[in-house]
């Protein structure tokens, strides 16, 4: 299985769109992680964006992934 991951440590983002080189094969999920910060109570916060084909992944799968990251 393939997953494309990119890290943008200098950016805090709310959305990111990954380019797809070949629109006939968009079955590889793409994940982007942005700049992190440590809050006053010691928690680490960072943006994460997941892009996947809806025919292969549902919202529940993304929600489960985010919960595991949390």
Order of alpha helices (4+ residues) and beta strands (2+ residues): beta-beta-beta-alpha
